[in-house]
């Protein structure tokens, strides 16, 4: 597997590396740091500031970026020959997306110092923009993980969910993990829960069909890599999955998302959007392109 790991600072690097080190050794790992000089600039530059001020800033930040990536490279438990480092100058989201398009990684890993604040997750944030527009699966790491043991797979039988399950079965993890496969049926309107509405029969049919759905994917995953259990739930899918992740203290949530064209690419689907925003764990978003 080819992995692109975007590193913004030493704190986020340690957070994301704590997860990445528990993945099976990749065939190739590229560490990318983006120097964003524009964030320090102001449209009205005082005349007393030397003309080469930002040029010198770029040079210093570039050198610091190389030092940071070498530090991260040395801390990861992978063979050095499989790890390359790259420092680019530009806007972070656009530069990361360009690198993804250029190098075609199987997985993009993002760790950001802003992931513990609501502001980072509003549309327009670097992590959300990259997750929405990247052409490959994206792993968003929010907090350090000492031991990656518990994984939640959101599964509804769609092409996106099948792609996510297939990606999960590629041998991502170094050790065997406890996998919960969850499907969430949208809660029905109050009128359909009244006596005589057929609600009980409906629920019986739904629960049986949903149980068969998650059992099918459970059988497809290699038993030597996963200890699998199934959950059939009712409610708003995104919120319910995020709540389950919090209650069960999941280390990682895996969710599929349909990759869209044009303006729609600016947003994740409603379920993946809710999980990315609300789940406290790391989130792996796996795309299916239209």
N, C-alpha and C positions, 0 to 999 in steps of 0.2 A: 504494500500500500504506500502511496505517495501522499505525504502530509505537508501542508503549508501552515506554519504557526506564526501568526502575526503578534508581535510583542510590542507593547507601547511603553511600559516602564518596568522597573525591577520588581515592583510589588505584584503587578498583574502577571508577570512572567513566572514568578514562584507559584502563584495560584494555578495558572493553567498547566505549568509543568508538573504539579502534583497529580493532575489527572492524566496527562500525557504519559507520564512515567509508568502508569499502570496499564497502558495499551501494549499490545504485542509490538515488538520492534518493527518499525516501518522499513520498507525497501529504500525509501529516501525521505529525508526530512529537510525542509527549507525553512529557516528562521528569517523572518522579515521584520525590519523596524523602519517605520516611516518618520522622517524628519519633517515636521510641519512648521515652517518658519512663519507662514502667513498668520497663524493664530496669535503671534506676538506683534503683529504690525497694526498700525493705525492709519486711516486715510490722511490725517493731517500730521505729517511728520515735522516736528520742530526743526528749524534750521540749524540749531546747535548740535544736533545728532550727526556724527560723521557719516558721509555717504556710504562707506563700506561697513557700517555697523551690522546690518543684517547678513552681509556676506560672511563676516567673521563669526556671527552667531550660527550660521548654517555649517560652517567648518567645524566649530566646537561641538555642535549637536550631532554632526555626522560621526566625529571621532568617539563621542560618548555612546552613540548607537552601536558602533562596532565593538566597543568594550562590553556593552551590555549583552550583545548577542554571543560573544565569546564566553562570557560568564554563564549564560544559559546553556550553551552548548556543552560546557564542561560539567554542568550539574545534571544533565540528562543521562540516563543509563543506556545510551545507544552508542554504537561504534562511530567514532569521529568521521570515518570515511563516508558514512551514510548521511552526514549532516552538512548542509551548506548554509552560509549566512549571507544576507543581502540587506543593504541599507539604501533606501530610496528617499528622494525629496519630493513632497507633494502633499495634497490633501489626503488624510488617512483613508477614508472610505473609498474614494476613487482609486487611490494607488493600490489598495488591497484587492479591489475588484479587477484592476488591470493585471496584477500579478496572478490572480486566479485564472483569468482568461489566457494568460501567456503560458503558464506552467501546467495547467490542467491537473491539479491535485485531486486525489480521491476524497480528501477531507481537509477542510479549513478549520483551524482552531483559533479562537479569539479569547483573550483574557483582558478585561478592562477594569481599571481602577474605579470606573463609574458604575459598575454593575450593581452596587448595593444602594443606589439611589434611584428614585422614580424618574428623575430628569433624563437619565441615560436611555431610558426605555421609550421615551416618546419618539414618534416618527421624526426622523432627522438626525437622531443619534447615530454615531458611527457603527456600533454593533448591530442595531436594528436595520440600518440601511444595507449593510453587508449581508446580513442574514436574509434579507428580502430579495436581494438582487444577485447574489452569488449563484453560479451555475453548478456548484457541487454541494454535498452535505456540509453543514456548518455546525461546529461544536462551540457553544457559548458557555464559558466557565465563569461562575459567579463567586465561588468560594473554594478554599482548599479542601481536598479530599484525602484523608490519610489512607483509607482503604476503600477502593471502589468495589462494593459488594452488592448493592441493591439497585436494580435497573427497572424502570417502568416503561413498557412499550404501549403506546396508544394504538389500538387496532380497531378498524371499522369495516374491513373488507374492501376498501377502495384501492385504486392503483397506488395512491400515495402511501397507504398503510402497508401494502405488499412490498413496495420498494424499501420502506423503512425496515421491515422485518428481514428482507433479503440482505440489506446492508449490515444489519446487526449480526446476521449469521456468517459474516465473512471472517470471523475470528479476530475481532477488534481487541479483545481484552487478554491480558496476560494470564489471569487466573479465572477460574470458574465463578460465575456470578449468579445471584438469586434474581430471577426475572419474573416480574408480574406483568401479565398481558391483560390489559384492561380495555373493555369496550363500553361506551357510554351511550345509552339510548336517550334521545331528547325527552324531557318530561312532557306529558300530554296536557292539553288544556283542562281546566277544572270541569268543564261541561262533560268531558269524556270520562271523568272519574265518578260521575253520579250513578246511583243504582239504576240498573236497566240499560246502561250505555254499552255494556259488553266489555267494560274495562278489565274485569278479572280474566276473561278469556284472552283478551288482547295481551295482557301482561304475561300470561302463561306462554303464549306463542312467542312473544318477544324474547323472554328469558331463555327459552329453549333454543331459539335460533341464534341468539347472541352467544350462548354457551358453546354451541357447535362451531361458531365462527372462531372463537378464541382457541378452542381445542384443536382446530385444524392447523392454525399457525404454530401452536405449541408443539405439535408432532413434527412439524417441518424443521424446527430448530435442533441443532445437534445436542443431544443430552449430555455429552461429555464437556460442553461449554456452559450449559445453563441448567439450573434447577428451576423449573417453570411452574407457576401457578396462574390461575385465571380469575378475573374479577368482571362481573356484569353489573353495571351501575345505571342509575337513572338521574337525569339532570342536565344542566347546561354542560356540554362536553368539555370545553376549555377550562371552565371554573372547577368542574368536578375532578378533572385530571390533575389540575394544580393543587387542589385540596388534598387529593389522595397522595400526591408526592410529598406534601408537607406532613400529613398525618403518619405516613409510613416511613418518613425520613429517607426518602429515596436519594441516591447519590447522582442519578442520571435519569432524565426523561427523554425518550426517543419518540419523535413525532414526524409524520409525513406532511409534506406541503406541496401543493401544486405550483410549479413554476410558471409564471404568466408572462405575457409579452406587454410591451408598451407601458402605459401609466400604471397598470395593475401590478407591475413588478415592484412598485414602491411599497407595497403592503404584503405582509404574510396573510395566509388564510385565517379565518376567524378563530379556529381551534389552536393552530400553532401560534398565532399572535397572543392569545390568552395564556397559553402555557409559558411562552417566552417571558411575558410580563409578570406572571403571578407565581410560577413555580420557584421555590427557593433553591432548587438543585441546578446542576448543570443541565443544559438542554441541547440535544442533538436534533437538528432540523434536516430532514432528508427530502430532497426535491424530486418531483416528476415534472418534466417539461411538457408543455402543450405543443 
